[in-house]
Amino acid sequence: MTPKRAGAARPRHFGEHGSHPVDEHPLAYIGDMLRLDHPLDLLAVGSSMAWVMDPKQVELGPEPERTDRTALLESLLAHDDPATTALLGVFALVLDDELARRRCMTELAGRRWSTPPWFRALGDAVVARVAESVDPLGDGDNLYLQLHWPTGQVLTIVAYIDHNLGSVVKDAFAVPMEVEEMIDVTRPHVDDRGITFVEVDPAAARARVEQAIDWSNRTVPPLESDTWPVIQPLLRWALRSLPDGGEAPEPSEWEPEELDTIVGRFLASPEAVGLDAADADLVDHILWYGTSYGSGDPYRWGPPRVEILLLDWVPRKIVAPFEELARLPIVLRAFIRWAHGEAGIPTELGAETLAVIDEYEDDYLAAIADEERAQGMDALLEVFGFPVDDDQFEIDWEARWAERVRSSHVRAVGGEHAYQALDAESLPDEPLDLDVVPDDIRGRVQHVGCLVDRVCDEFFGDVEMRTACRRFLIDSASGDPAVFRRRSKDEPLAGAVCWVVGNANGRLHHGDTGQMLSVLGLKGSVSGRAEPLLRAIGAGDIFSSYDPHLGTPRYLTSGRREDMIRRRDGR
């Protein structure tokens, strides 16, 4: 339980002044969450902030403008108001540093703000139920952790473990309802897919999810959604309340004799009619992938697994003549029909998996026909964007990384000449230049500009970012006015402008996008709204959330350009 200060001093209430006026505190909206009837919003914000300032995170590419945890914690401890009190209550639970958690608890014991019962009982939550939804195709499973507070609130955290990506947590979120309610809501959508719900041993669930989180954190590029990985501190806190000592499942080990038996049974089955002895090698390849990757179950094949096999694994891993590999889709269709029959997979699900083979067969054939395609170590280097080297055993990784960063910066500013000519002068405080915008959309662009300014003022707090966003908005509107003639809301357009420029300047990290969009009352993703804006300035083919290039320094702040110059000059 969150400690309370002893004594008869009258508790302070919202709106009273501590060391700083409540309405002047930049985090005042967090204090307002103490007025709610449920802790979810506060837990979500606190978890996001704990994740963003986690010093153990390692970012690839340009150094991020990460919040220093020590500095933020000291600030929260020094300012006594509802917002800092609320955050300290969450940090006392979710921070991974025990000493930091104890400092939060000690400070809370001396705070006198009137807080709701659920806040004072925040640390008394118990995991009342652990359940799992099991996918018959083996693509992934949802783990449900149902938390109860003595004050009556309920919260369920759902973690999706994706087996095709290596049994990693791909997504997680929290909802204020019981597991049974969630099952009732989802059952109409999953009953015909053979998905079942089962209870799970709490200790085993803890071991399994913690392992999946660790593997997820080592995945490159990182897995991200609107709620993952920023919910990770909250999920880890819930897991810590489960008993330890459980064991995560180990990958199945298949003996050669067992695999030979599977091959023999398949080739002798009616599904294999029309195949010949030469196709046995292809069955071996299918079983190699089926037993060593994904779920490790050679009898369960879902659409994602087939897609990975055809478009990535075989072209990258298997060295064989085109004529031999070209028969793989034929053999795979027959094998999946047989394997699904052996596993009792519903025919409807099998049809969906087989349809994926039809969908990607042409792409697969094109991939294996490419004699220049990278394979083995060369393919691994290519995935990370490194140039392939014939001498694979004497790789200067530091030089390779520096070369990749340099190449990324050159693309970001539009070429070598622009890269060498970079300066670090601050962007001026420019007005919105509507003169170049067609008359019929000028009013709308001006309104979008006002929304953009609000985000820049309230979230970024940076005049240079405001100028960069205004430039991008005007260039997009003048480059393709049709984007602004379509009937749609202005807030998503403004959010897309800020999302693009924020990413290009390295200003949006884990969890920041949701907080930024909340300024405009938005939830979810605006990447789809950003695509036509990017095409309007000619950056549609070079911008992505992992390589956010706009092809010009025009939209880059002095801090971003200074970082590029420092790396360019070796400083």
C-alpha positions in Angstrom: 0.0 0.0 0.0 1.2 3.5 -0.7 2.4 4.9 2.6 0.5 7.8 4.3 2.0 10.4 6.5 1.1 10.0 10.2 -0.3 13.0 12.0 -3.3 15.2 12.2 -2.4 17.8 9.6 -5.2 18.7 7.3 -4.8 17.1 3.8 -4.5 19.4 0.9 -6.9 19.2 -2.0 -6.7 19.7 -5.7 -6.3 23.4 -6.6 -4.4 24.3 -3.4 -0.9 25.4 -3.8 2.2 23.4 -2.9 5.7 24.5 -3.8 4.3 25.4 -7.3 0.7 26.2 -8.3 -1.0 23.1 -9.7 -2.3 24.8 -12.8 1.2 26.0 -13.7 2.8 22.5 -13.5 3.5 21.1 -17.0 2.2 17.7 -15.8 -1.0 19.0 -14.2 -3.1 16.8 -16.4 -1.6 13.8 -14.7 -2.8 15.1 -11.3 -6.3 15.3 -12.8 -6.2 11.5 -13.3 -6.6 11.2 -9.5 -10.2 12.4 -10.0 -11.0 9.3 -12.1 -12.7 6.1 -10.7 -10.1 3.8 -12.2 -6.2 3.7 -12.1 -5.7 2.6 -15.8 -5.0 6.1 -17.3 -2.5 6.9 -14.5 -0.8 3.5 -14.7 -0.6 3.8 -18.5 1.0 7.3 -18.4 3.4 6.3 -15.6 4.4 3.2 -17.4 5.1 5.1 -20.6 7.3 7.6 -18.8 9.2 4.9 -16.9 9.9 3.1 -20.2 11.0 6.3 -22.1 13.5 7.2 -19.4 14.8 3.7 -18.8 18.6 4.1 -18.9 19.2 0.5 -20.0 17.6 1.0 -23.4 20.0 1.1 -26.4 18.9 3.0 -29.4 20.2 2.3 -32.9 21.2 5.2 -35.1 21.4 8.9 -34.0 21.6 9.4 -30.2 18.1 10.1 -28.9 17.0 13.1 -26.8 16.2 10.7 -23.9 14.9 12.1 -20.7 17.4 11.5 -17.9 15.7 9.3 -15.2 17.7 10.7 -12.3 16.9 14.3 -13.2 13.2 13.6 -13.7 13.0 11.7 -10.5 14.7 14.4 -8.6 12.3 17.0 -10.0 9.3 14.9 -9.0 10.7 14.5 -5.5 11.3 18.2 -5.2 7.9 19.4 -6.3 4.9 18.6 -4.1 1.7 18.7 -6.0 -1.0 16.3 -7.2 0.8 15.5 -10.6 4.1 14.6 -9.0 2.3 12.7 -6.3 0.4 10.7 -8.8 3.5 9.8 -10.8 5.5 8.9 -7.7 2.7 6.5 -6.8 3.1 4.7 -10.1 6.9 4.9 -10.2 7.0 3.3 -6.7 5.5 0.2 -8.4 6.9 0.0 -11.9 10.5 1.3 -11.9 13.0 -1.5 -12.2 15.4 0.1 -9.7 14.5 -1.0 -6.2 16.3 2.0 -4.6 14.4 4.4 -6.8 11.1 2.7 -5.9 12.0 3.1 -2.2 12.8 6.8 -2.6 9.4 7.2 -4.2 7.6 5.4 -1.4 9.5 7.4 1.3 8.5 10.7 -0.4 4.9 9.6 -0.7 4.7 8.9 3.0 5.2 12.6 3.6 2.8 13.9 1.0 -0.5 15.3 2.3 -2.7 15.5 -0.8 -6.1 14.0 -0.6 -6.1 11.0 -2.9 -8.8 8.5 -3.8 -8.9 5.1 -2.1 -7.7 3.3 -5.2 -4.5 5.4 -5.3 -3.7 4.6 -1.7 -4.2 0.9 -2.4 -2.4 1.0 -5.7 0.3 -1.4 -4.6 -2.2 -3.9 -3.1 -3.3 -5.3 -6.4 -3.3 -9.0 -6.8 -3.3 -11.1 -10.0 -6.6 -13.0 -9.5 -6.5 -15.0 -12.8 -4.1 -16.0 -15.5 -5.5 -17.4 -18.7 -4.5 -18.0 -22.3 -6.1 -18.1 -25.7 -4.5 -20.9 -27.8 -4.3 -20.6 -31.6 -4.6 -24.0 -33.3 -2.3 -22.8 -36.1 0.5 -22.0 -33.7 1.0 -18.4 -34.9 0.7 -16.8 -31.5 -1.1 -16.8 -28.2 -2.6 -14.2 -25.9 -1.8 -14.3 -22.2 -4.3 -12.6 -19.8 -3.3 -11.3 -16.4 -6.4 -10.2 -14.4 -5.6 -7.7 -11.5 -8.0 -6.9 -8.6 -7.7 -4.1 -6.1 -9.3 -4.2 -2.7 -11.1 -1.0 -3.6 -13.0 -2.9 -6.3 -11.2 -1.9 -9.5 -10.3 -4.6 -12.1 -7.7 -4.5 -14.8 -6.6 -7.1 -17.4 -3.3 -6.9 -19.1 -3.1 -8.8 -22.4 0.3 -9.8 -23.9 0.5 -11.3 -27.4 3.4 -13.7 -27.9 4.2 -14.1 -31.6 5.8 -17.5 -32.3 6.6 -16.7 -35.9 9.0 -13.9 -34.7 10.6 -16.1 -32.2 8.0 -16.3 -29.4 8.5 -12.7 -28.5 6.0 -10.2 -27.0 4.8 -8.4 -30.1 2.1 -6.3 -28.4 0.4 -5.8 -25.1 -2.4 -3.6 -23.7 -4.6 -3.1 -20.7 -8.4 -2.8 -20.3 -10.6 -2.2 -17.3 -12.5 -5.4 -17.4 -12.2 -9.0 -16.2 -10.8 -11.8 -18.4 -14.3 -13.4 -18.7 -15.7 -10.2 -20.1 -12.9 -10.0 -22.7 -13.6 -13.6 -23.6 -17.3 -12.9 -24.1 -16.5 -9.9 -26.3 -14.0 -11.8 -28.5 -15.7 -15.2 -28.6 -18.0 -14.4 -31.6 -14.9 -13.6 -33.6 -12.8 -16.6 -32.6 -15.1 -19.5 -32.1 -15.0 -20.4 -35.8 -11.2 -20.3 -35.8 -10.8 -23.0 -33.2 -9.2 -20.7 -30.6 -9.6 -22.0 -27.1 -9.3 -20.4 -23.7 -7.5 -22.2 -20.9 -6.2 -21.4 -17.4 -2.5 -21.2 -16.9 -0.2 -21.9 -14.0 0.9 -18.5 -12.7 4.5 -19.3 -12.1 4.8 -20.8 -15.6 3.1 -17.8 -17.1 5.5 -15.4 -15.4 8.5 -17.3 -16.7 7.1 -17.5 -20.2 6.1 -13.9 -20.5 9.3 -12.6 -18.9 11.4 -14.6 -21.4 9.2 -13.4 -24.3 9.7 -9.8 -23.1 13.5 -10.2 -23.0 13.6 -11.7 -26.5 11.3 -8.9 -27.7 13.8 -6.3 -26.3 16.6 -7.8 -28.4 14.6 -7.8 -31.6 15.9 -5.4 -34.3 14.2 -3.4 -35.6 12.2 -3.0 -32.4 8.6 -4.2 -32.3 6.3 -1.2 -31.6 2.5 -0.5 -31.4 0.5 2.2 -29.8 0.9 0.5 -26.4 4.1 -1.7 -26.8 6.7 -1.4 -25.5 5.6 1.5 -23.3 3.3 -0.7 -21.3 6.3 -3.0 -20.4 7.0 -1.5 -17.0 3.4 -2.1 -16.0 3.4 -5.6 -17.3 6.6 -6.5 -15.5 5.2 -5.1 -12.3 2.1 -7.4 -12.6 4.4 -10.3 -13.4 6.5 -9.7 -10.2 3.4 -10.4 -8.2 3.2 -13.9 -9.6 5.1 -16.7 -7.9 8.5 -17.4 -9.4 10.2 -20.7 -10.0 8.2 -21.5 -13.1 9.9 -22.7 -16.3 9.5 -21.3 -19.8 8.8 -24.0 -22.4 11.9 -25.3 -24.2 12.0 -25.6 -28.0 11.1 -29.2 -29.1 14.0 -31.3 -30.2 13.3 -33.5 -33.1 15.4 -36.6 -33.7 16.4 -37.4 -37.3 14.5 -40.7 -37.1 11.4 -38.8 -36.2 11.7 -36.5 -39.1 12.4 -39.4 -41.5 9.2 -41.0 -40.2 7.2 -37.8 -41.0 8.6 -37.7 -44.5 7.8 -41.3 -45.1 4.2 -41.0 -43.8 3.6 -37.9 -45.9 5.0 -39.3 -49.1 2.8 -42.5 -48.7 -0.3 -40.4 -48.1 -3.1 -39.6 -50.7 -2.1 -35.9 -50.4 1.3 -36.7 -51.9 0.0 -38.4 -55.1 1.8 -36.9 -58.0 5.0 -36.1 -56.1 8.2 -38.1 -56.8 11.3 -39.1 -54.9 13.1 -36.0 -55.9 10.6 -33.9 -53.9 11.7 -35.6 -50.7 14.5 -33.0 -50.4 11.9 -30.2 -50.5 9.9 -32.0 -47.7 13.2 -32.0 -45.7 13.5 -28.2 -46.2 9.9 -27.7 -45.1 10.5 -29.8 -42.0 13.7 -28.0 -41.2 11.9 -24.8 -41.1 8.8 -26.3 -39.5 10.7 -27.8 -36.6 13.3 -25.2 -36.0 11.5 -21.9 -36.4 8.2 -20.4 -35.3 6.1 -22.7 -33.0 8.5 -25.6 -33.8 5.4 -27.8 -34.6 5.6 -29.2 -38.2 1.9 -29.9 -38.3 0.6 -26.4 -37.7 0.9 -23.9 -40.5 -0.8 -20.5 -40.5 -0.7 -17.7 -43.1 2.2 -15.7 -41.5 4.4 -18.8 -41.2 3.9 -19.7 -44.9 4.6 -16.1 -45.9 7.9 -16.1 -44.0 8.9 -19.5 -45.5 8.3 -18.4 -49.1 9.4 -14.8 -49.1 12.3 -14.9 -46.7 13.5 -18.2 -45.4 13.8 -20.4 -48.5 15.3 -17.6 -50.8 17.8 -16.7 -48.0 18.7 -20.1 -46.6 18.4 -22.8 -49.3 21.0 -23.1 -52.1 19.6 -25.3 -54.8 18.8 -25.1 -58.6 15.8 -22.9 -59.6 14.1 -25.9 -61.2 14.1 -27.8 -57.8 13.0 -24.9 -55.6 10.3 -23.9 -58.1 8.4 -27.0 -57.1 8.3 -26.1 -53.4 4.8 -24.4 -53.6 3.4 -27.6 -55.0 5.0 -29.7 -52.3 4.0 -27.3 -49.6 0.4 -27.3 -50.6 0.3 -31.1 -50.4 2.2 -31.2 -47.1 0.0 -28.6 -45.4 -3.2 -30.5 -46.4 -1.7 -33.7 -44.9 -0.3 -32.0 -41.7 -3.5 -30.2 -41.0 -5.4 -33.4 -41.3 -3.0 -35.1 -38.9 -3.4 -32.2 -36.4 -7.2 -31.9 -36.8 -7.0 -28.3 -38.0 -10.4 -27.1 -39.3 -10.7 -27.2 -43.1 -11.6 -23.5 -43.2 -8.4 -22.5 -41.5 -6.4 -24.7 -43.8 -8.0 -23.0 -46.8 -6.8 -19.6 -45.6 -3.2 -20.9 -45.3 -3.3 -22.5 -48.7 -4.6 -19.2 -50.2 -1.4 -17.5 -49.0 0.7 -19.9 -51.1 -1.4 -18.8 -54.1 -1.0 -15.2 -53.2 2.8 -15.2 -52.9 3.8 -17.9 -55.4 4.8 -15.4 -58.1 6.9 -13.3 -55.6 8.6 -16.5 -54.4 9.5 -17.6 -57.9 10.9 -14.1 -58.6 13.0 -14.3 -55.4 14.6 -17.6 -56.1 15.2 -16.7 -59.8 17.4 -13.7 -58.6 20.9 -15.2 -58.8 22.3 -12.1 -57.1 20.1 -12.5 -54.0 22.0 -12.4 -50.7 22.2 -15.7 -48.7 23.7 -16.9 -45.5 25.8 -14.2 -43.7 25.4 -11.9 -46.6 21.6 -12.0 -46.1 22.0 -11.2 -42.4 24.2 -8.2 -43.2 21.7 -7.0 -45.8 18.9 -7.1 -43.3 20.8 -4.7 -41.1 21.6 -2.5 -44.0 25.3 -3.3 -44.1 27.2 -3.7 -47.4 28.0 -7.3 -48.2 31.7 -8.3 -48.1 33.3 -11.4 -49.5 35.5 -11.6 -46.5 32.9 -12.5 -43.9 35.4 -13.4 -41.1 37.2 -10.1 -40.8 34.4 -7.6 -40.5 35.1 -4.2 -39.0 31.7 -3.7 -37.4 32.4 -0.3 -36.1 33.4 0.9 -39.6 30.3 -0.8 -41.0 28.0 0.9 -38.6 29.6 4.3 -39.2 29.2 3.7 -42.9 25.5 2.9 -42.4 24.9 6.0 -40.3 26.7 8.2 -42.8 24.7 6.7 -45.7 21.5 7.3 -43.7 22.4 10.9 -43.1 23.2 11.5 -46.7 19.8 10.2 -47.8 18.1 12.3 -45.1 19.4 15.6 -46.4 19.2 14.8 -50.1 22.7 13.8 -51.2 26.4 14.1 -50.6 26.6 17.8 -51.6 23.9 18.8 -49.1 25.5 16.6 -46.5 28.9 18.4 -46.8 27.2 21.8 -46.9 25.2 21.3 -43.6 25.3 24.1 -41.1 24.0 24.2 -37.5 22.2 27.6 -37.6 18.9 27.7 -35.8 15.7 27.8 -37.9 14.1 31.2 -37.8 10.6 31.8 -36.4 8.8 31.8 -39.7 5.2 32.6 -40.2 2.9 30.3 -42.2 3.5 31.3 -45.8 0.1 30.9 -47.3 0.9 32.9 -50.5 2.0 29.8 -52.3 -1.1 27.9 -51.4 -4.1 27.8 -53.8 -7.0 30.1 -52.7 -9.6 27.3 -52.3 -7.6 25.5 -49.7 -6.0 28.4 -48.0 -8.5 28.6 -45.1 -8.1 24.9 -44.4 -4.3 25.0 -44.5 -4.4 27.9 -42.1 -6.6 25.9 -39.6 -4.3 22.9 -39.9 -1.4 25.2 -39.2 -3.1 26.5 -36.0 -3.4 22.9 -34.8 0.2 22.2 -35.7 1.3 25.2 -33.8 -0.6 24.0 -30.7 1.3 20.6 -30.8 4.6 22.4 -31.3 3.9 24.7 -28.4 2.4 22.2 -26.0 4.3 19.1 -26.8 7.6 20.0 -28.5 8.0 23.4 -26.9 10.3 24.4 -29.7 10.2 27.3 -32.1 12.4 25.5 -34.6 10.1 22.5 -34.6 7.2 24.9 -35.3 9.0 26.4 -38.2 9.9 23.0 -39.6 6.3 21.7 -39.3 5.0 24.9 -40.9 7.4 24.4 -43.8 6.4 20.8 -44.3 2.7 21.7 -44.2 3.0 24.5 -46.8 5.3 22.4 -49.1 2.8 19.5 -48.9 -0.2 21.8 -49.6 1.5 23.5 -52.6 2.9 20.2 -53.9 -0.4 18.4 -54.0 -3.4 20.6 -53.2 -5.7 17.7 -53.8 -4.7 16.3 -50.4 -6.4 19.3 -48.7 -9.5 19.2 -51.0 -10.5 15.8 -49.7 -13.2 15.6 -47.1 -11.6 14.7 -43.8 -10.9 16.0 -40.4 -8.1 18.5 -39.9 -6.8 17.1 -36.6 -5.4 13.9 -38.2 -3.7 16.0 -40.9 -2.1 18.2 -38.3 -1.0 15.1 -36.3 0.5 13.6 -39.5 2.5 16.7 -40.1 3.9 16.7 -36.6 4.5 12.9 -36.7 6.6 13.2 -39.9 8.7 16.2 -38.8 9.1 14.8 -35.2 10.4 11.5 -36.5 12.7 13.2 -39.0 14.3 15.2 -36.1 14.5 12.2 -33.7 12.0 13.8 -31.4 9.6 10.9 -31.1 10.6 7.8 -29.1 8.7 4.9 -27.5 5.3 6.1 -26.3 5.8 9.8 -27.4 3.5 9.6 -30.5 0.4 8.8 -28.4 1.2 11.7 -26.0 1.8 14.1 -28.9 -1.5 13.1 -30.6 -3.4 13.5 -27.4 -2.9 17.2 -27.7 -5.3 17.1 -30.6 -7.6 14.6 -29.0 -6.4 11.8 -31.3 -5.7 8.1 -30.6 -4.2 5.5 -32.8 -1.9 5.9 -35.8 -1.6 8.8 -38.3 0.9 7.1 -40.6 -1.7 6.5 -43.2 -2.6 10.2 -43.3 1.1 11.0 -43.6 1.6 9.1 -46.8 0.0 11.6 -49.2 1.8 14.4 -47.5 5.1 12.7 -48.0 4.3 12.0 -51.6 3.5 15.6 -52.1 7.1 16.6 -51.3 8.6 13.7 -53.1 9.6 11.7 -50.0 7.0 8.9 -50.2 9.6 6.3 -51.2 12.4 7.3 -48.7 10.5 7.9 -45.4 9.7 5.2 -42.9 9.4 5.2 -39.1 12.8 3.4 -38.9 14.5 5.6 -41.5 12.6 8.8 -41.4 14.2 10.6 -44.3 12.7 13.7 -46.0 15.5 14.2 -48.5 16.3 17.8 -47.5 17.7 19.7 -44.5 14.9 22.2 -44.9 12.8 20.5 -42.2 15.7 19.7 -39.8 16.3 21.6 -36.6 19.7 22.9 -35.6 20.1 20.2 -33.0 19.4 17.4 -35.6 21.9 19.0 -38.1 24.5 19.5 -35.4 24.3 15.8 -34.6 24.9 15.0 -38.2 27.8 17.4 -38.5 29.4 15.9 -35.4 29.2 12.4 -36.8 30.3 13.6 -40.2 33.4 15.3 -38.8 34.2 12.6 -36.3 33.8 14.8 -33.3 
